[in-house]
Amino acid sequence: MTDIHFVIEEAPEGGHVARAVGEDIFTEADDLPTLHAQLRDAVHCHFADAERPSLIHLHITREEVLQA
């Protein structure tokens, strides 16, 4: 595996939550720089050295509501 993808969403209570696509990895943080560090740590903990992806892709989503 050379890549892993995460979907990042804004948490209702503030901050961000991240869920891996196709792997059982979840983490959350108050801001994006902290989330980046936590994602790197989570990927390092989840995979053995030989299996660890070299790239982490973040798909950041945000919901906005407009009045008609």
N, CA, C and O atoms as a Maestro MAE file, in Angstrom:
{
 s_m_m2io_version
 :::
 2.0.0
}

f_m_ct {
 s_m_title
 :::
 protein
 m_atom[272] {
  # First column is atom index #
  i_m_mmod_type
  r_m_x_coord
  r_m_y_coord
  r_m_z_coord
  i_m_residue_number
  s_m_chain_name
  s_m_pdb_residue_name
  s_m_pdb_atom_name
  i_m_atomic_number
  :::
  1 25 0.859 -1.185 0.000 1 A "MET " " N  " 7
  2 3 0.000 0.000 0.000 1 A "MET " " CA " 6
  3 2 0.893 1.231 0.000 1 A "MET " " C  " 6
  4 15 1.811 1.336 0.813 1 A "MET " " O  " 8
  5 25 0.630 2.151 -0.895 2 A "THR " " N  " 7
  6 3 1.429 3.372 -0.951 2 A "THR " " CA " 6
  7 2 0.664 4.595 -0.464 2 A "THR " " C  " 6
  8 15 1.278 5.615 -0.150 2 A "THR " " O  " 8
  9 25 -0.666 4.516 -0.396 3 A "ASP " " N  " 7
  10 3 -1.498 5.655 0.008 3 A "ASP " " CA " 6
  11 2 -2.565 5.187 0.990 3 A "ASP " " C  " 6
  12 15 -2.976 4.026 0.989 3 A "ASP " " O  " 8
  13 25 -2.998 6.121 1.825 4 A "ILE " " N  " 7
  14 3 -4.182 5.914 2.652 4 A "ILE " " CA " 6
  15 2 -4.993 7.205 2.578 4 A "ILE " " C  " 6
  16 15 -4.430 8.298 2.539 4 A "ILE " " O  " 8
  17 25 -6.302 7.072 2.558 5 A "HIS " " N  " 7
  18 3 -7.201 8.223 2.429 5 A "HIS " " CA " 6
  19 2 -8.028 8.378 3.702 5 A "HIS " " C  " 6
  20 15 -8.501 7.403 4.285 5 A "HIS " " O  " 8
  21 25 -8.186 9.632 4.111 6 A "PHE " " N  " 7
  22 3 -9.020 9.969 5.257 6 A "PHE " " CA " 6
  23 2 -10.064 10.985 4.834 6 A "PHE " " C  " 6
  24 15 -9.785 11.882 4.039 6 A "PHE " " O  " 8
  25 25 -11.272 10.840 5.372 7 A "VAL " " N  " 7
  26 3 -12.320 11.842 5.215 7 A "VAL " " CA " 6
  27 2 -12.320 12.659 6.506 7 A "VAL " " C  " 6
  28 15 -12.467 12.116 7.601 7 A "VAL " " O  " 8
  29 25 -12.153 13.964 6.358 8 A "ILE " " N  " 7
  30 3 -12.093 14.885 7.495 8 A "ILE " " CA " 6
  31 2 -13.378 15.705 7.509 8 A "ILE " " C  " 6
  32 15 -13.766 16.290 6.498 8 A "ILE " " O  " 8
  33 25 -14.034 15.738 8.670 9 A "GLU " " N  " 7
  34 3 -15.263 16.526 8.821 9 A "GLU " " CA " 6
  35 2 -15.127 17.440 10.032 9 A "GLU " " C  " 6
  36 15 -14.407 17.130 10.981 9 A "GLU " " O  " 8
  37 25 -15.823 18.562 9.986 10 A "GLU " " N  " 7
  38 3 -15.895 19.431 11.154 10 A "GLU " " CA " 6
  39 2 -16.804 18.763 12.180 10 A "GLU " " C  " 6
  40 15 -17.886 18.288 11.834 10 A "GLU " " O  " 8
  41 25 -16.376 18.723 13.432 11 A "ALA " " N  " 7
  42 3 -17.175 18.136 14.495 11 A "ALA " " CA " 6
  43 2 -18.216 19.148 14.967 11 A "ALA " " C  " 6
  44 15 -17.928 20.344 15.018 11 A "ALA " " O  " 8
  45 25 -19.413 18.694 15.310 12 A "PRO " " N  " 7
  46 3 -20.465 19.622 15.768 12 A "PRO " " CA " 6
  47 2 -20.036 20.446 16.989 12 A "PRO " " C  " 6
  48 15 -20.436 21.601 17.130 12 A "PRO " " O  " 8
  49 25 -19.228 19.854 17.863 13 A "GLU " " N  " 7
  50 3 -18.789 20.552 19.068 13 A "GLU " " CA " 6
  51 2 -17.510 21.355 18.855 13 A "GLU " " C  " 6
  52 15 -16.988 21.963 19.790 13 A "GLU " " O  " 8
  53 25 -17.012 21.355 17.632 14 A "GLY " " N  " 7
  54 3 -15.783 22.076 17.294 14 A "GLY " " CA " 6
  55 2 -14.660 21.109 16.977 14 A "GLY " " C  " 6
  56 15 -14.693 19.952 17.395 14 A "GLY " " O  " 8
  57 25 -13.688 21.571 16.256 15 A "GLY " " N  " 7
  58 3 -12.576 20.719 15.879 15 A "GLY " " CA " 6
  59 2 -12.896 19.884 14.646 15 A "GLY " " C  " 6
  60 15 -13.815 20.198 13.890 15 A "GLY " " O  " 8
  61 25 -12.126 18.819 14.453 16 A "HIS " " N  " 7
  62 3 -12.262 17.974 13.278 16 A "HIS " " CA " 6
  63 2 -12.173 16.501 13.662 16 A "HIS " " C  " 6
  64 15 -11.479 16.140 14.612 16 A "HIS " " O  " 8
  65 25 -12.879 15.655 12.917 17 A "VAL " " N  " 7
  66 3 -12.772 14.208 13.077 17 A "VAL " " CA " 6
  67 2 -12.281 13.629 11.757 17 A "VAL " " C  " 6
  68 15 -12.609 14.133 10.683 17 A "VAL " " O  " 8
  69 25 -11.492 12.563 11.851 18 A "ALA " " N  " 7
  70 3 -10.920 11.925 10.669 18 A "ALA " " CA " 6
  71 2 -11.195 10.433 10.718 18 A "ALA " " C  " 6
  72 15 -10.989 9.782 11.743 18 A "ALA " " O  " 8
  73 25 -11.670 9.892 9.584 19 A "ARG " " N  " 7
  74 3 -11.920 8.458 9.456 19 A "ARG " " CA " 6
  75 2 -11.211 7.957 8.214 19 A "ARG " " C  " 6
  76 15 -11.335 8.539 7.136 19 A "ARG " " O  " 8
  77 25 -10.466 6.874 8.373 20 A "ALA " " N  " 7
  78 3 -9.775 6.277 7.233 20 A "ALA " " CA " 6
  79 2 -10.775 5.560 6.341 20 A "ALA " " C  " 6
  80 15 -11.766 5.011 6.822 20 A "ALA " " O  " 8
  81 25 -10.514 5.568 5.050 21 A "VAL " " N  " 7
  82 3 -11.320 4.839 4.076 21 A "VAL " " CA " 6
  83 2 -10.694 3.456 3.917 21 A "VAL " " C  " 6
  84 15 -9.550 3.339 3.479 21 A "VAL " " O  " 8
  85 25 -11.434 2.418 4.268 22 A "GLY " " N  " 7
  86 3 -10.961 1.051 4.100 22 A "GLY " " CA " 6
  87 2 -10.096 0.523 5.227 22 A "GLY " " C  " 6
  88 15 -9.636 -0.617 5.156 22 A "GLY " " O  " 8
  89 25 -9.861 1.300 6.252 23 A "GLU " " N  " 7
  90 3 -9.088 0.867 7.416 23 A "GLU " " CA " 6
  91 2 -9.825 1.312 8.670 23 A "GLU " " C  " 6
  92 15 -10.639 2.234 8.625 23 A "GLU " " O  " 8
  93 25 -9.541 0.662 9.778 24 A "ASP " " N  " 7
  94 3 -10.200 0.966 11.038 24 A "ASP " " CA " 6
  95 2 -9.364 1.964 11.844 24 A "ASP " " C  " 6
  96 15 -8.814 1.632 12.895 24 A "ASP " " O  " 8
  97 25 -9.282 3.208 11.320 25 A "ILE " " N  " 7
  98 3 -8.514 4.267 11.983 25 A "ILE " " CA " 6
  99 2 -9.424 5.485 12.123 25 A "ILE " " C  " 6
  100 15 -10.055 5.921 11.160 25 A "ILE " " O  " 8
  101 25 -9.478 6.024 13.341 26 A "PHE " " N  " 7
  102 3 -10.297 7.203 13.641 26 A "PHE " " CA " 6
  103 2 -9.521 8.070 14.617 26 A "PHE " " C  " 6
  104 15 -8.908 7.556 15.552 26 A "PHE " " O  " 8
  105 25 -9.542 9.375 14.408 27 A "THR " " N  " 7
  106 3 -8.946 10.297 15.369 27 A "THR " " CA " 6
  107 2 -9.638 11.649 15.259 27 A "THR " " C  " 6
  108 15 -10.360 11.912 14.297 27 A "THR " " O  " 8
  109 25 -9.410 12.500 16.250 28 A "GLU " " N  " 7
  110 3 -10.001 13.833 16.243 28 A "GLU " " CA " 6
  111 2 -9.052 14.815 16.900 28 A "GLU " " C  " 6
  112 15 -8.187 14.428 17.686 28 A "GLU " " O  " 8
  113 25 -9.219 16.101 16.570 29 A "ALA " " N  " 7
  114 3 -8.362 17.150 17.127 29 A "ALA " " CA " 6
  115 2 -9.077 18.489 17.042 29 A "ALA " " C  " 6
  116 15 -10.050 18.641 16.303 29 A "ALA " " O  " 8
  117 25 -8.585 19.454 17.804 30 A "ASP " " N  " 7
  118 3 -9.189 20.784 17.837 30 A "ASP " " CA " 6
  119 2 -8.863 21.621 16.607 30 A "ASP " " C  " 6
  120 15 -9.635 22.504 16.237 30 A "ASP " " O  " 8
  121 25 -7.715 21.348 15.966 31 A "ASP " " N  " 7
  122 3 -7.334 22.135 14.793 31 A "ASP " " CA " 6
  123 2 -6.617 21.233 13.787 31 A "ASP " " C  " 6
  124 15 -6.209 20.118 14.113 31 A "ASP " " O  " 8
  125 25 -6.472 21.733 12.566 32 A "LEU " " N  " 7
  126 3 -5.879 20.912 11.498 32 A "LEU " " CA " 6
  127 2 -4.401 20.579 11.728 32 A "LEU " " C  " 6
  128 15 -4.012 19.441 11.465 32 A "LEU " " O  " 8
  129 25 -3.562 21.492 12.198 33 A "PRO " " N  " 7
  130 3 -2.171 21.105 12.437 33 A "PRO " " CA " 6
  131 2 -2.039 19.962 13.462 33 A "PRO " " C  " 6
  132 15 -1.220 19.060 13.285 33 A "PRO " " O  " 8
  133 25 -2.836 20.005 14.513 34 A "THR " " N  " 7
  134 3 -2.826 18.928 15.502 34 A "THR " " CA " 6
  135 2 -3.364 17.639 14.897 34 A "THR " " C  " 6
  136 15 -2.850 16.556 15.178 34 A "THR " " O  " 8
  137 25 -4.396 17.752 14.070 35 A "LEU " " N  " 7
  138 3 -4.952 16.572 13.410 35 A "LEU " " CA " 6
  139 2 -3.912 15.928 12.493 35 A "LEU " " C  " 6
  140 15 -3.818 14.702 12.441 35 A "LEU " " O  " 8
  141 25 -3.136 16.729 11.776 36 A "HIS " " N  " 7
  142 3 -2.083 16.193 10.906 36 A "HIS " " CA " 6
  143 2 -1.110 15.336 11.711 36 A "HIS " " C  " 6
  144 15 -0.757 14.233 11.292 36 A "HIS " " O  " 8
  145 25 -0.679 15.838 12.858 37 A "ALA " " N  " 7
  146 3 0.261 15.092 13.700 37 A "ALA " " CA " 6
  147 2 -0.368 13.809 14.224 37 A "ALA " " C  " 6
  148 15 0.284 12.766 14.263 37 A "ALA " " O  " 8
  149 25 -1.634 13.882 14.626 38 A "GLN " " N  " 7
  150 3 -2.318 12.703 15.146 38 A "GLN " " CA " 6
  151 2 -2.542 11.662 14.057 38 A "GLN " " C  " 6
  152 15 -2.469 10.463 14.325 38 A "GLN " " O  " 8
  153 25 -2.813 12.106 12.829 39 A "LEU " " N  " 7
  154 3 -2.985 11.160 11.727 39 A "LEU " " CA " 6
  155 2 -1.681 10.435 11.420 39 A "LEU " " C  " 6
  156 15 -1.683 9.221 11.213 39 A "LEU " " O  " 8
  157 25 -0.577 11.160 11.390 40 A "ARG " " N  " 7
  158 3 0.723 10.511 11.167 40 A "ARG " " CA " 6
  159 2 0.994 9.468 12.253 40 A "ARG " " C  " 6
  160 15 1.435 8.357 11.958 40 A "ARG " " O  " 8
  161 25 0.729 9.830 13.500 41 A "ASP " " N  " 7
  162 3 0.941 8.911 14.612 41 A "ASP " " CA " 6
  163 2 0.031 7.689 14.503 41 A "ASP " " C  " 6
  164 15 0.473 6.562 14.725 41 A "ASP " " O  " 8
  165 25 -1.245 7.913 14.161 42 A "ALA " " N  " 7
  166 3 -2.196 6.804 14.036 42 A "ALA " " CA " 6
  167 2 -1.790 5.838 12.928 42 A "ALA " " C  " 6
  168 15 -1.892 4.623 13.097 42 A "ALA " " O  " 8
  169 25 -1.330 6.369 11.796 43 A "VAL " " N  " 7
  170 3 -0.895 5.523 10.686 43 A "VAL " " CA " 6
  171 2 0.349 4.729 11.090 43 A "VAL " " C  " 6
  172 15 0.455 3.545 10.770 43 A "VAL " " O  " 8
  173 25 1.292 5.371 11.790 44 A "HIS " " N  " 7
  174 3 2.492 4.665 12.241 44 A "HIS " " CA " 6
  175 2 2.157 3.558 13.234 44 A "HIS " " C  " 6
  176 15 2.788 2.501 13.220 44 A "HIS " " O  " 8
  177 25 1.174 3.789 14.089 45 A "CYS " " N  " 7
  178 3 0.775 2.770 15.073 45 A "CYS " " CA " 6
  179 2 -0.012 1.627 14.435 45 A "CYS " " C  " 6
  180 15 0.087 0.486 14.884 45 A "CYS " " O  " 8
  181 25 -0.782 1.915 13.407 46 A "HIS " " N  " 7
  182 3 -1.689 0.931 12.807 46 A "HIS " " CA " 6
  183 2 -0.966 -0.048 11.889 46 A "HIS " " C  " 6
  184 15 -1.365 -1.209 11.795 46 A "HIS " " O  " 8
  185 25 0.081 0.394 11.215 47 A "PHE " " N  " 7
  186 3 0.761 -0.430 10.212 47 A "PHE " " CA " 6
  187 2 2.177 -0.792 10.649 47 A "PHE " " C  " 6
  188 15 2.866 0.000 11.292 47 A "PHE " " O  " 8
  189 25 2.597 -2.002 10.287 48 A "ALA " " N  " 7
  190 3 3.997 -2.386 10.450 48 A "ALA " " CA " 6
  191 2 4.828 -1.601 9.437 48 A "ALA " " C  " 6
  192 15 4.297 -1.114 8.439 48 A "ALA " " O  " 8
  193 25 6.112 -1.479 9.690 49 A "ASP " " N  " 7
  194 3 6.990 -0.682 8.818 49 A "ASP " " CA " 6
  195 2 6.866 -1.076 7.348 49 A "ASP " " C  " 6
  196 15 6.773 -0.200 6.488 49 A "ASP " " O  " 8
  197 25 6.863 -2.361 7.045 50 A "ALA " " N  " 7
  198 3 6.838 -2.827 5.650 50 A "ALA " " CA " 6
  199 2 5.496 -2.553 4.968 50 A "ALA " " C  " 6
  200 15 5.436 -2.472 3.741 50 A "ALA " " O  " 8
  201 25 4.424 -2.409 5.745 51 A "GLU " " N  " 7
  202 3 3.076 -2.210 5.191 51 A "GLU " " CA " 6
  203 2 2.610 -0.763 5.228 51 A "GLU " " C  " 6
  204 15 1.570 -0.434 4.658 51 A "GLU " " O  " 8
  205 25 3.358 0.098 5.886 52 A "ARG " " N  " 7
  206 3 2.918 1.475 6.122 52 A "ARG " " CA " 6
  207 2 2.854 2.273 4.817 52 A "ARG " " C  " 6
  208 15 3.812 2.279 4.045 52 A "ARG " " O  " 8
  209 25 1.709 2.953 4.569 53 A "PRO " " N  " 7
  210 3 1.605 3.811 3.383 53 A "PRO " " CA " 6
  211 2 2.582 4.985 3.482 53 A "PRO " " C  " 6
  212 15 2.884 5.467 4.573 53 A "PRO " " O  " 8
  213 25 3.061 5.427 2.341 54 A "SER " " N  " 7
  214 3 4.000 6.548 2.336 54 A "SER " " CA " 6
  215 2 3.299 7.892 2.165 54 A "SER " " C  " 6
  216 15 3.888 8.938 2.439 54 A "SER " " O  " 8
  217 25 2.042 7.871 1.714 55 A "LEU " " N  " 7
  218 3 1.273 9.099 1.526 55 A "LEU " " CA " 6
  219 2 -0.055 9.022 2.267 55 A "LEU " " C  " 6
  220 15 -0.716 7.983 2.273 55 A "LEU " " O  " 8
  221 25 -0.439 10.135 2.892 56 A "ILE " " N  " 7
  222 3 -1.724 10.247 3.577 56 A "ILE " " CA " 6
  223 2 -2.516 11.332 2.860 56 A "ILE " " C  " 6
  224 15 -2.111 12.494 2.839 56 A "ILE " " O  " 8
  225 25 -3.648 10.949 2.271 57 A "HIS " " N  " 7
  226 3 -4.514 11.898 1.566 57 A "HIS " " CA " 6
  227 2 -5.651 12.321 2.494 57 A "HIS " " C  " 6
  228 15 -6.269 11.485 3.153 57 A "HIS " " O  " 8
  229 25 -5.919 13.621 2.539 58 A "LEU " " N  " 7
  230 3 -7.006 14.155 3.355 58 A "LEU " " CA " 6
  231 2 -8.075 14.748 2.452 58 A "LEU " " C  " 6
  232 15 -7.798 15.620 1.629 58 A "LEU " " O  " 8
  233 25 -9.284 14.267 2.614 59 A "HIS " " N  " 7
  234 3 -10.441 14.794 1.887 59 A "HIS " " CA " 6
  235 2 -11.268 15.566 2.914 59 A "HIS " " C  " 6
  236 15 -12.028 14.974 3.682 59 A "HIS " " O  " 8
  237 25 -11.116 16.880 2.921 60 A "ILE " " N  " 7
  238 3 -11.740 17.723 3.944 60 A "ILE " " CA " 6
  239 2 -13.098 18.189 3.443 60 A "ILE " " C  " 6
  240 15 -13.207 18.827 2.396 60 A "ILE " " O  " 8
  241 25 -14.135 17.857 4.215 61 A "THR " " N  " 7
  242 3 -15.498 18.249 3.850 61 A "THR " " CA " 6
  243 2 -16.012 19.267 4.867 61 A "THR " " C  " 6
  244 15 -15.610 19.275 6.030 61 A "THR " " O  " 8
  245 25 -16.903 20.114 4.394 62 A "ARG " " N  " 7
  246 3 -17.517 21.121 5.261 62 A "ARG " " CA " 6
  247 2 -18.949 21.317 4.810 62 A "ARG " " C  " 6
  248 15 -19.217 21.455 3.616 62 A "ARG " " O  " 8
  249 25 -19.851 21.330 5.742 63 A "GLU " " N  " 7
  250 3 -21.252 21.536 5.410 63 A "GLU " " CA " 6
  251 2 -21.609 23.000 5.663 63 A "GLU " " C  " 6
  252 15 -21.281 23.568 6.705 63 A "GLU " " O  " 8
  253 25 -22.287 23.591 4.687 64 A "GLU " " N  " 7
  254 3 -22.805 24.945 4.827 64 A "GLU " " CA " 6
  255 2 -24.290 24.930 4.534 64 A "GLU " " C  " 6
  256 15 -24.746 24.193 3.660 64 A "GLU " " O  " 8
  257 25 -25.038 25.726 5.249 65 A "VAL " " N  " 7
  258 3 -26.481 25.824 5.053 65 A "VAL " " CA " 6
  259 2 -26.813 27.255 4.681 65 A "VAL " " C  " 6
  260 15 -26.423 28.194 5.374 65 A "VAL " " O  " 8
  261 25 -27.539 27.416 3.578 66 A "LEU " " N  " 7
  262 3 -27.966 28.734 3.131 66 A "LEU " " CA " 6
  263 2 -29.477 28.838 3.212 66 A "LEU " " C  " 6
  264 15 -30.189 27.877 2.923 66 A "LEU " " O  " 8
  265 25 -29.956 29.981 3.597 67 A "GLN " " N  " 7
  266 3 -31.400 30.215 3.556 67 A "GLN " " CA " 6
  267 2 -31.784 30.538 2.128 67 A "GLN " " C  " 6
  268 15 -31.070 31.247 1.419 67 A "GLN " " O  " 8
  269 25 -32.927 30.005 1.715 68 A "ALA " " N  " 7
  270 3 -33.408 30.236 0.339 68 A "ALA " " CA " 6
  271 2 -33.993 31.613 0.212 68 A "ALA " " C  " 6
  272 15 -34.450 31.993 -0.866 68 A "ALA " " O  " 8
  :::
 }
 m_bond[271] {
  # First column is bond index #
  i_m_from
  i_m_to
  i_m_order
  :::
  1 1 2 1
  2 2 3 1
  3 3 4 2
  4 3 5 1
  5 5 6 1
  6 6 7 1
  7 7 8 2
  8 7 9 1
  9 9 10 1
  10 10 11 1
  11 11 12 2
  12 11 13 1
  13 13 14 1
  14 14 15 1
  15 15 16 2
  16 15 17 1
  17 17 18 1
  18 18 19 1
  19 19 20 2
  20 19 21 1
  21 21 22 1
  22 22 23 1
  23 23 24 2
  24 23 25 1
  25 25 26 1
  26 26 27 1
  27 27 28 2
  28 27 29 1
  29 29 30 1
  30 30 31 1
  31 31 32 2
  32 31 33 1
  33 33 34 1
  34 34 35 1
  35 35 36 2
  36 35 37 1
  37 37 38 1
  38 38 39 1
  39 39 40 2
  40 39 41 1
  41 41 42 1
  42 42 43 1
  43 43 44 2
  44 43 45 1
  45 45 46 1
  46 46 47 1
  47 47 48 2
  48 47 49 1
  49 49 50 1
  50 50 51 1
  51 51 52 2
  52 51 53 1
  53 53 54 1
  54 54 55 1
  55 55 56 2
  56 55 57 1
  57 57 58 1
  58 58 59 1
  59 59 60 2
  60 59 61 1
  61 61 62 1
  62 62 63 1
  63 63 64 2
  64 63 65 1
  65 65 66 1
  66 66 67 1
  67 67 68 2
  68 67 69 1
  69 69 70 1
  70 70 71 1
  71 71 72 2
  72 71 73 1
  73 73 74 1
  74 74 75 1
  75 75 76 2
  76 75 77 1
  77 77 78 1
  78 78 79 1
  79 79 80 2
  80 79 81 1
  81 81 82 1
  82 82 83 1
  83 83 84 2
  84 83 85 1
  85 85 86 1
  86 86 87 1
  87 87 88 2
  88 87 89 1
  89 89 90 1
  90 90 91 1
  91 91 92 2
  92 91 93 1
  93 93 94 1
  94 94 95 1
  95 95 96 2
  96 95 97 1
  97 97 98 1
  98 98 99 1
  99 99 100 2
  100 99 101 1
  101 101 102 1
  102 102 103 1
  103 103 104 2
  104 103 105 1
  105 105 106 1
  106 106 107 1
  107 107 108 2
  108 107 109 1
  109 109 110 1
  110 110 111 1
  111 111 112 2
  112 111 113 1
  113 113 114 1
  114 114 115 1
  115 115 116 2
  116 115 117 1
  117 117 118 1
  118 118 119 1
  119 119 120 2
  120 119 121 1
  121 121 122 1
  122 122 123 1
  123 123 124 2
  124 123 125 1
  125 125 126 1
  126 126 127 1
  127 127 128 2
  128 127 129 1
  129 129 130 1
  130 130 131 1
  131 131 132 2
  132 131 133 1
  133 133 134 1
  134 134 135 1
  135 135 136 2
  136 135 137 1
  137 137 138 1
  138 138 139 1
  139 139 140 2
  140 139 141 1
  141 141 142 1
  142 142 143 1
  143 143 144 2
  144 143 145 1
  145 145 146 1
  146 146 147 1
  147 147 148 2
  148 147 149 1
  149 149 150 1
  150 150 151 1
  151 151 152 2
  152 151 153 1
  153 153 154 1
  154 154 155 1
  155 155 156 2
  156 155 157 1
  157 157 158 1
  158 158 159 1
  159 159 160 2
  160 159 161 1
  161 161 162 1
  162 162 163 1
  163 163 164 2
  164 163 165 1
  165 165 166 1
  166 166 167 1
  167 167 168 2
  168 167 169 1
  169 169 170 1
  170 170 171 1
  171 171 172 2
  172 171 173 1
  173 173 174 1
  174 174 175 1
  175 175 176 2
  176 175 177 1
  177 177 178 1
  178 178 179 1
  179 179 180 2
  180 179 181 1
  181 181 182 1
  182 182 183 1
  183 183 184 2
  184 183 185 1
  185 185 186 1
  186 186 187 1
  187 187 188 2
  188 187 189 1
  189 189 190 1
  190 190 191 1
  191 191 192 2
  192 191 193 1
  193 193 194 1
  194 194 195 1
  195 195 196 2
  196 195 197 1
  197 197 198 1
  198 198 199 1
  199 199 200 2
  200 199 201 1
  201 201 202 1
  202 202 203 1
  203 203 204 2
  204 203 205 1
  205 205 206 1
  206 206 207 1
  207 207 208 2
  208 207 209 1
  209 209 210 1
  210 210 211 1
  211 211 212 2
  212 211 213 1
  213 213 214 1
  214 214 215 1
  215 215 216 2
  216 215 217 1
  217 217 218 1
  218 218 219 1
  219 219 220 2
  220 219 221 1
  221 221 222 1
  222 222 223 1
  223 223 224 2
  224 223 225 1
  225 225 226 1
  226 226 227 1
  227 227 228 2
  228 227 229 1
  229 229 230 1
  230 230 231 1
  231 231 232 2
  232 231 233 1
  233 233 234 1
  234 234 235 1
  235 235 236 2
  236 235 237 1
  237 237 238 1
  238 238 239 1
  239 239 240 2
  240 239 241 1
  241 241 242 1
  242 242 243 1
  243 243 244 2
  244 243 245 1
  245 245 246 1
  246 246 247 1
  247 247 248 2
  248 247 249 1
  249 249 250 1
  250 250 251 1
  251 251 252 2
  252 251 253 1
  253 253 254 1
  254 254 255 1
  255 255 256 2
  256 255 257 1
  257 257 258 1
  258 258 259 1
  259 259 260 2
  260 259 261 1
  261 261 262 1
  262 262 263 1
  263 263 264 2
  264 263 265 1
  265 265 266 1
  266 266 267 1
  267 267 268 2
  268 267 269 1
  269 269 270 1
  270 270 271 1
  271 271 272 2
  :::
 }
}
